[in-house]
Amino acid sequence: MSGISIGDMGTLGPRAVILAAAFTLTLGLGTPAVRAQSLSYRSGQNVAPAYEGWEEDAQGNKWFLFGYMNRNWEEEVKVPIGPENGFNLGGADQGQPTNFLPRRGRFMFRVPVPKHFTEKDELIWTLTSKGRTEKAYATIRTDYKLDNVTKMSETGALGAGTSSPEIRANKPPTIAVQGNRTRTARVGQPLALTAVVQDDGIPKRRLPGLSGAAVSNEGSRRDRITESGTDGNVANPQVANLMTAPPRRNTVGKNVGLHVAWFQYRGPGRTTFSPEQIAAWEDTRAGANSPWAPIWIAPTLPADGTAAVTVTFDSPGTYVLRARADDGGLTSDAEVTVTVTN
């Protein structure tokens, strides 16, 4: 836990926040070291790999799930596949990102568990950035096993330890990219992409400002909040107070509602999407276009479930772009690889 700052606690899952709090109390909040760790940074900080847990499908196949913590609020850090971004088994490339979005990215990729693995074996992801090396250690110990309810709790759609028959029945949305999965483009020339998403309608789209409300909208806050349209405007001015209110719980909260977000997963340069995309990372700042931001409302998708964008590249190379379908609790991803020339 020595790599987690107090300022990062809101990005931790319910299981981890208890350990982080204990660590903080051990150091003492008044010490200079702890005060320094609580600082937030726009750029210049490293990325820490994260082991999220493992899951098992209906056929008995097991998968390790990984994410990361980019300690910057704005800088996207790039780390090519190789000794500074690789694994100890099965080759350096296990499908991990090389372009790391700001802050916490959960459940970003999964790796098959080797057939011979026991609880004593480890798959290790090593990530070096900004001159600092950190590792994530994956095991198949029973206490790391994930299910959908745990995932929804970790991402903030549920409060810790809460669920309902409705939310337990939730299935991840499905998403597919129309057309070829490999494309070509030229620097500076927009490329059109379309993804198609379908979902079971669970969890239901909720009122604004009720992050973590996938189970219920009940409570005294309900009659203070009204929604007018899908552009995020609210009729009651009192709702603006939610944007400056302190967090109501120790773990991250998330507003639910089906949406699609395109983002750069790999590639040497920078990409620009139009229209501007919903943040696929936990941007908890007031007014951010992010499910984790106060008062954010999921936009209404077209009836045919399409999410169309254009993307422009600033430099040549091979890029992997990802479209993430998110119902507020669970996600699914589709990717397209683009070769960009001058």
N, C-alpha and C positions, 0 to 999 in steps of 0.2 A: 503493500500500500504506500510505500514511500514516494512513489511517483504521482500520487493523486493530491491535488491541492484542495483547500477548503472551497475555493471558488468553483471547483469541478463537481462538488457533491450533488448538485441538482441534476447532473447528467448521469449519475450512477443508478443502477437498478435497485429495487427494494432490498435484495439480498446483500448488495455491496455497501449500501449506505450505513448499515449498522456497524460494519467493520471500520468504515471510514470515520464514523463518529467516535468510535472507541479510540482509534489512532489519534484523532484530534485532541481528545480529552487527555490522552497520555502525554502529548507534547505540552499542552497548556495553551489556551488561546492568547495569553498575553505575551508570549515569547516572540522575539524579533523574527525567528525562523518561520513561525506560523504566519505572522503578518505578511512576510514577503511571499509566502506560498499563495496567499489569498488574492494576489494581484491578477488582473485580467490583461491580456495582450492582444493587440490587433494582428501582430506579425512577429516573426523572429523566433518562435518557439517550436519545439519538435512535436512529432506525432508518436503516440504510444500505441502499440498493437493491443488488441483485447480479445481474449477467448471468452465467448458468450456461453458455451455449453455444447451439448451434443443432442442429436435427435435421431429417431429411428422411424423408417417408413413402414408401410403395411407389409412390404416384402421382407422385412428384417434387415434392410440395409441401414448402416449407421453413418452419420455425417457430423463432422465438427463444424461449428458455426463461429465465425470471427467477425470482429468489427474493429474500431479504432477510436482513439481520442486525439484529435488535432487540438493542441492547446491554444490555437489562435482563433480569434473571432472573425477574421477577414481573409487571412492568407491561405491559399490552397497550396499545399506542399507537394512537391513531385519527388518520387523516389523510384528509379527504374528497377526492374526485376534483376536480381543478382545477389551478390553477397550482402548488400545493404537492404535488401527487401526479398527475403527468401526463406525457405524451409529446410529443416534438417533431414527430411525424408522425402522421397518421391520427386526430387528435382526442385529447383528454386521456384519455378512458376506453378502455383497451385490455384490460379484464378484470382489472386488478390489484386487490389487496385494499385495503380502507380500515381494517380492523382487523388490526393486526399482532401476532401471538402473540409471546411472549418468545423471545429468542435466535435461532438459525439456522433459517430455513424455506427449504428447497431445492425447486426445481422447482415453484413454487407456481402459476404460470400461464404460458401461452405466447401469442405474438403472431405472426400470419402475416408472413412476410418479404415485403415489397413485391416485385412481379415485376421491377421495374427495378433492384433493388439489386445492386451489385457489392461487391467486397471493400473498396472505398474509402468506401462509404456507412455511416452510423451511425444506428441508432434509439436515442434517448436517453431514459431514464426519470429524471425529476427528482423527488426526494422531500425535502421540508422538514419537519422535526419538531424540537421542543425548541429552536427558533431556529437550527438548523443545516441547511444544504442540501447534499445529496450527489447524485451522478449515477451511473448505470450506462450504459455505452456498448456497444451490441450491434452486432456485425459478423458477416459470414459468412466470415471468414477460415478457412482449412482447419483450423488448429490448434484452433479452437473447436468443431469438429463433434463431436456426441455420439452414442454408441450405448448399448445397454442395459447392457453390461458397465461402461462408464465411469460411467453413472449409479449403478450398484450400488456401485462403488468410491467415488464421491463421497459417497454417503449413509452409508457405513461398513459395508455388508454384506459387503464384500470388503476384504481387505488390499490395499494398493497393489500393482498389478502381478500379482495372482493371479486365477485363474479355473479352470474345469473344464468338461468337456463338458456336465455337468448344468446348471451355472449359466449357461452361454452359451445354453442352450435355453430359459431362463426367459422367460415372457411376462407382461405386467402382468395383475393380476386385473381382472375386470370388476365394475362396481357400478352399480346403478340404484336410484332412490328410488321406492318404491311410491306410487301415487296421483298426484295433480296436482303439477306442479312449482311452482305458485303456490298459496299458502295465505293464510288470514287468521287472526288471533289477537287476544286482548285482553291488556293488561298484567296480569301476575300469574296468568294462567290457563294451565296446562300444555297444550302442543300435542304430540300423539303423532306420531312420524315413524318410518318403517321403511325401511331400505336392504337390498338383497339383493346378496350378493357371491358370485362364483364364481372359482375359480383352478385352475391346472394342477398344484398341489402342489409347485411348485419355487419357492424352495429348501425343503427339508424342515425342519420345526420342529426346533430344536436344543436341546441341554441348556442350562440357565441359566448365565449368567456368561461365555459364550463369544462375546462381541460380536465381530463381524467373522468369524464362523465359518461362512459360507454354503458354503464349499468343503469343509471337513473338521472333524471333532471330534477328530482325532488329537492326541496330545501328552500330556505328563505331567500336565496339569491334569485330564484326563478322569477318572482314577480317584480324584480328590479331590471330585468333584461327583456328586451323585445327585439325581434329581427325584422328588418325591412329590406327585402330584396336579397341578392346574392353577392353584393359588392362589398360587404363588410361594414356597411353603415348601420348604426343602431339608433332607434328612435328616442330612447331615454338618455338624456345627458349624464345621468348618474353612472351609466356603464363605463364612461371614460375613467372613472376612479379605478376600475379594474386594471387599467394599463399602468398605473403607478403603485398599485398595492403590492406588498411583499408576498413572496410565495406562501401558499397555504399548506404546503407539505414539504417534506425533506427530499422527496424524489421528484423527478421531472413529470410534468403533466402534459396531456396532449388533447387537443380538440379532435373529435372524430368526424368522419365524412369522407366518402370515396373521392379520390383525386389521383392525378398522374403527374409525375415530375420527371423531366428529362435532365440529365446531367452528364458531365464528362467523367468517365471511369478510368480511362487510360489515355495517354497521348502526350507528346512533347510540348505542345504549345497551349494556347488558350482558346476557348470556344465561347461564342456568344449566341444565346438562344433567343428567338423571338416567336411569340411573346415571352416576356420574362417568366421564368419558371418558379413554381412553388419550391421552397427550400426542402431538399431531401435530408437535411441535417437539422439538429436540434437548436434552431435559432429561437431563443426564449426572450429576445428583446421586444419590448412593446412596439407594436406597429409593424413588425416583420411579416413578410409573406411566408409564414411557417405555421404548421399545425401546432407547434409548441409555443407560439406567441399568444399573448392575451387577446381575446376577442376575435381571433382569426375564424373565418367561416369557410368551409369547403365550397368551392365554386360548383355550379351545376354543370355536369358533363353533357355533351350532346346526346340525343336519344340513341344514336347508333354507337355510343361508347368510344368515339374516336378522340384522340388527342394529337393534334397536328402542330408541328413546329417547323421553323427553319433554323438552321445552325450555320454559323460562319466560323471559319478557322483562320487563325492569324499566322500560321507557319506550317510547312510541309511535314509529313510523317504519317504514321499509322495511329489512328484513334479508335478507342472503344467508347461508344456512347450508350448510356443505359436509360431505359424508361422504367420507372418504378411505379407500379399500381399500389395504392395504399388506401385501405378502407378505414383507416384510423386505428386499427388494431393489428392487422396482419398485412404483409406485403408480398408482391411477386415482381420479378424483374424480367425484362427482355432487353436484348442488346443488338447493336449493329456495329460492324467494323467498317471504318472509312479510311481509305488511302487518299491522302491529300498531297497534291503536287502544286508547284508554282504556276 
